[in-house]
Amino acid sequence: MEQTKGYIYGINGPVVKIKGSAKFSMQEMVYVGNKRLIGEVIGVTSDAAVVQVYEDTTGLMLDEPVVGTGSPLCITLGPGILSNIFDGIERPLKDIREYFGSFIGAGVEFKSLDDKKKWQAEFVVPEGSDVKGGDIIAKVQETSLIEHRIMVPPGISGKLLWVAGNGSYTINEPIARVQTESGEHEITMAQKWPIKTERPSKERMPISRPLITGQRIMDTMFMLAKGGAAAIPGGFGTGKTMNQHQIAKWCDADIIVYIGCGERGNEMTQVLEEFSELIDPKSNRPLLDRTVLIANTSNMPVAAREASIYTGITIAEYYRDMGYHVALMADSTSRWAEALREISGRLEEMPAEEGFPAYLASRLSAFYERAGYFCNLNGTEGSVSVIGAVSPQGGDFSEPVTQNTKRFIRCFWALDKSLAYARHYPAINWLNSYSGYTDDLESWYAENVSPDFMKKRGELMAILQEESNLMEIVKLIGADVLPEGQKATLEVARVIRLGFLQQNAFHKDDTYVPMEKQNKMIDTILLYNRRMKDLVARGVPVSLVAKTGIADEIVKMKYNIPNDDLSPFLALCTRIDTAFDNVIRENNS
């Protein structure tokens, strides 16, 4: 039962100090002031406590009461999450807009999920069965694409005394009773979970499968594993949000959780509008049917920006527990870190590098460590893949958020401003990016794509690296003085950049490219490379190849060869061989 435990004696933006608070506990959720603003205890002393408030504190006054709830900040998990748009503390933005209008007010409680809507439940476990935390007892068709599996909450185990039977129920109606050692426990479709506590699993499994995105530079050059963590750092205008849109639309995850954390309001509006219009290419249904959107713009309360990250990852873990593969996009973790910095400054904590708190690294670590491939409590397998955008000021990757993020992720997609301004998309710099998952995924690619796939990838990377080294010379003395072998390397690297790494998100065959076609494209480029080396070995000038136009044909293969019919690759390879044979014949004559 709620009790008034303290009174406000200091207000500094979202940080509120409370006296008479000896019984408050760390991370306890509290209601602050007469408006009952939602807050969380972040500091406790013998006679005082410090609370960060997740709502606007304008108008809050000294000596207003603070009421404790006795539990940490929790969110509601159950049917109705998908297709919804929440703020940072899981309040539905549609309901907030109906109540307040265009701008969010403070002090009104909103139910996260619709508790009046009835869901058709089909029970899969009979009465009298022994159940434990995580076990699936019923199924609900949440959207046209996703079946919601009702699970026994973690920590509860015993005999299933009663089930309600197939029928329609609200999320708060009892649908089952379990006899535990401590007594009977009622189960509903909804369960509460503290957002800063990782949901339990049976075991963390080795990573062995890639998250296929259909984006060539991500799938072939710098692959991300299912259950892995990646970062997309880049300055303004380099395409962080666009890349995340492409991944959300095309990746082979079952559920998408998109967190707009501290981004500009107009950009977040564009995201929400675009997501609501996107059609899932796999099912031809709205993409929102398997998507959760969490919007926390830069003008919303700064403390809620921190909570939004944890709200998103908790929802992702909940669907992972059902046996789904979830991809979480956080855009951007830099704004989250800035929220930590602002609150730390108001708490008068000793600042570390660039004013960020000393615990920045541990907070980033705690977030990215919740990604993984798991064997769930119910024996199913699920994963949470985390893709965090980083927005370093001025595109400076040496700043603290980017550097600390690199310590906890194994896939780094470094966006490059010069590539973006040159209209090369995705603007991922192939020299500054890396993936630590190549060894883990080698066997999967060998079995499912090509036995020597990683070797071919290595050849492409070597050519691009050699081009980078040669460009230093070219800048000084020009390309004309280079030997023919180095000219050939520059030409093949150009074909790789334009024909393979560059991708058009608005072209029907290039927006998503299946792995089979990616592999054929690599084979074609490497054939071109071998014939170039053969040409050089015979003493034939590389410039003669340009007159054949075969390079442009290779570059355009991504448009000219459809995804569902790869037979033209054979004819293209034949034309390459013919073109080179003709060049050699003409040169010898």
Secondary structure, 3 states (H helix, E strand, C coil): CCEEEEEEEEEECCEEEEECCCCCCCCEEEEECCCCEEEEEEEECCCEEEEEECCCCCCCCCCCEEEEEEEECEEEECCCCCCCEECCCCCEHHHHHHHHCCCCCCCCCCCCCCCCCCEEEEECCCCCCEECCCCEEEEEECCCCCEEEEECCCCCCEEEEEECCCEEECCCCCCEEEEECCEEEEECCCEEEECCCCCCCCEEECCCCECCCCCHHHHHHCCCECCCEEEEECCCCCCHHHHHHHHHHHCCCCEEEEEEECCCHHHHHHHHHHHHHCEECCCCEEHHHHEEEEEECCCCCHHHHHHHHHHHHHHHHHHHHCCCEEEEEEECHHHHHHHHHHHHHHCCCCECHHHCECCHHHHHHHHHCCCEEEECCCCCEEEEEEEEEECCHHHCCCCHHHHHHHCCCCEECCECHHHHHCCCCCCECCCCCEECCHHHHHHHHHHHCCCCHHHHHHHHHHHHHHHHHHHHHHHHHCCCCCCHHHHHHHHHHHHHHHHHHCCCCCCCCCCCCCHHHHHHHHHHHHHHHHHHHHHHHCCCCCHHHHCCCHHHHHHCHHHHCCCCCCCHHHHHHHHHHHHHHHHHHHHHC
